[in-house]
């Protein structure tokens, strides 16, 4: 009887500990399935990681992507993992690889991690977790940040690139997105010496709207963002430039003309 009571006490203590942990880290449960080493490297290649990058791996498991980013690409890398044993394993792996000065591991719920300094984010989660995470990624990551997900997409946010990679036992799918600048709104615009008004609608990296120029309202077609790079077609006019907050600077060219004009815009609402 005493043995049963002791076992019950241990069970209740463990359950309370789990409950306390989930209260502290309320993120989703994702079964840890390691990404094959070759696929991990390909994720980083797809993101074009360099030594100037800060790579965040969300749900970093045993740390292999984080270690590879530091060891093989020279990047500063951060792993975010909710399982404390996997965090310990990851830190040991970074130390063994000699990259512990550049590879950091956080025992943390990925939904509360501050992502603002990331230039690359890698994921191997689940489709439903990706969808829950999507607003945070779009809100916190700077335009042009590269996002790579292994096997799971982002719902109606179409990837900028999809690549298949052959692993040891199956084919893997890698999805790449560039975080798009936020450009929806009304912009006072100047094309060469002509004033215009640009109204933009946005759905992720796809743009629509109108350009009011020379008394005509032209529909935007082929509007697209690649990070902070913007391209638009309005009638016979093609505009391309770079977004910086509430300003756009670039060039505009008529289809039949060999020369281009300066294009500037400033968001007014």
HELIX and SHEET records of a PDB file:
HELIX    1   1 UNK A    2  UNK A   24  1                                  23    
HELIX    2   2 UNK A   37  UNK A   46  1                                  10    
HELIX    3   3 UNK A   64  UNK A   73  1                                  10    
HELIX    4   4 UNK A   84  UNK A   96  1                                  13    
HELIX    5   5 UNK A  127  UNK A  140  1                                  14    
SHEET    1   A 7 UNK A 103  UNK A 107  0                                        
SHEET    2   A 7 UNK A  76  UNK A  81  1                                        
SHEET    3   A 7 UNK A  54  UNK A  58  1                                        
SHEET    4   A 7 UNK A 120  UNK A 123  1                                        
SHEET    5   A 7 UNK A 146  UNK A 150  1                                        
SHEET    6   A 7 UNK A 171  UNK A 178 -1                                        
SHEET    7   A 7 UNK A 161  UNK A 166 -1                                        
SHEET    1   B 9 UNK A 185  UNK A 191  0                                        
SHEET    2   B 9 UNK A 194  UNK A 203 -1                                        
SHEET    3   B 9 UNK A 206  UNK A 213 -1                                        
SHEET    4   B 9 UNK A 216  UNK A 226 -1                                        
SHEET    5   B 9 UNK A 229  UNK A 234 -1                                        
SHEET    6   B 9 UNK A 237  UNK A 244 -1                                        
SHEET    7   B 9 UNK A 247  UNK A 254 -1                                        
SHEET    8   B 9 UNK A 260  UNK A 267 -1                                        
SHEET    9   B 9 UNK A 185  UNK A 191 -1                                        
END                                                                             
